[in-house]
Amino acid sequence: MAEENTIDFDKEMVGTIDVPEADQIDLEKLTAWFEANVEDFSGPIRYSKFKGGQSNPTYRIDTPGASYVLRRQPFGKLLPSAHAVDREYKAMTGLYPTGFPVPRTYGLCEDTDVIGAKFFVMSMADGRSLWNGALPGVDPADRLEIYNAMIDTMADLHTKNPDDIGLGDFGKPTDYCARQIGRWTKQYKLSETEHQPKMERLIEWLPETIPPQHESSVVHGDYRLDNMIFHKTENRVIAVLDWELSTLGDPIADFSYLMLNWHNPSDGRAGLLDLDLAELGIPTQEEAVERYVARTGYPVPPMDWYFAYNLFRLAGIMQGIKKRVIDGTASSAHAKSMSERVTPLIERAHAFAVDAGMPA
């Protein structure tokens, strides 16, 4: 799992914009690649850029007969192992034949001479993009079904045998959290712009206190409401998106990242803190855990340590964005506001770590 950042709290992938000059690609070369690699392709190509996609710039590709999505690495210098679109491609290619809800993949291009960066092409999921965790305008029964579908879909991912779906070599199955802490510590240090004493404390404490990993599965790494597409009229997931942080690892670390939304501010994003969940029809954290356990059979321990770990990881990701803002290579207008979240994330991670037993 190796990406600098995919987690974009302000992502607005529901709309597209004209492609900015800095993000334009050679349509003649792209058309030739489509002709050679995409089944039943027939041009000409028109393209636009999705508003979000902070990590990997994402385009809508329209032809007279079909629409596709293209995700590429950013142009310019990248951190080591960052923005590995080949990981996204491999995860979805392995999962699609199993019936798990992911887009169909059409091809991966590792030749940077085609458009200037590695990229892959997938089908475009035609459904609902939901961004606000409170689901305004949705009745309570539908809210409950949407949240249950989100939990069940994650449980189904975590109970698939990686060896059975061609993903047995997708990462090391053990010591997931230790490897993640090491990776994000390294990425944070490579992007560091100021000294953060509480981050240094987390870097020391987290590796010494890792809970035992009881299971291994494919983990998504950024699983939340706005990284999935729901059916237009039914409360079911038709596509889970943004797989660049996926790998083999600890499903509880993945699940606890989703559960962190119950502790995140309810500010119009995925956070649920301070909402009246019973009135809205949204399950409590305890009810969500119970549903996940019933579907997977996996033990779910107290999650303060995992919350600290996930917020530490987010801080490392946001620090990468902050560095790219400073360097002038961030691809989204939201990047500056995202970069300002590094210190608040560190503060929250530190607080959860203290709750989990770290000496204050």
C-alpha angles and dihedrals in degrees: 000000000000119000130133094218141341100151109104113172093190098046114149103183092156091091141040136218134202108279110266115235092249091056100044119125135200104268093190092058091041092052090052090051091049091050090053099042115022117081114235092002117164122175167225101114126218118183143189134174126248113239094236130037097119093174105038115018108239129206136194110226115200127190129172091264108028147013126226139181122232121196120189138177115260117266115250134036116342132198114254111286092358125143095011099182088178088070092054090049095048094048094051093041090055096045101042097074090052093063093249108145106261131123119268111257120224104184149328121230116201093171104103091195091077100066103346098266142045113276145165135208127222139168119276114246110225107209146081124321110205119196109163113075091210089061095217115211092024120113119239096253091054092046090055092049092049093051092044090051090051092051094043093049091053091048090051090052092050094051096052113106107237092211091056094056101043095261100104089113095045092108143320109302096212137057090026099158093045090053092046093049090050093047096047092044088056093045091047091052091049089054099035114139101169139012114267112187094193091053089052089053091051091049088056099041106040098063091051096054107041114150116235115272108233100179140023127214144140105293124198099209097207104044113161143123098278094051093067139065120223127208113270095243106009127070095238134109115251098174137018109202140191103048099167093112093049122121140130113293152101112341091201091061088052094046093047089056088060091046090054087077088073086064098040120098116269094237101141095285128086095299121117103184114135094010120128095245095182092054092046094046093240116141118246119243089258092053092047091051091048091052093048092048092048091053098042106026088222119143112243113203126199104297108214091104091049091048090053090048094049094047090048088052091048090051089055091050093048090048087059089054091047091054091049090050089053091046092047097239102109111121102207133070087225093060097094094054090046091051090057090064096072097093096043089051091051090049092052093045090052091050093052090046090055089050088052092054107276110143108251 
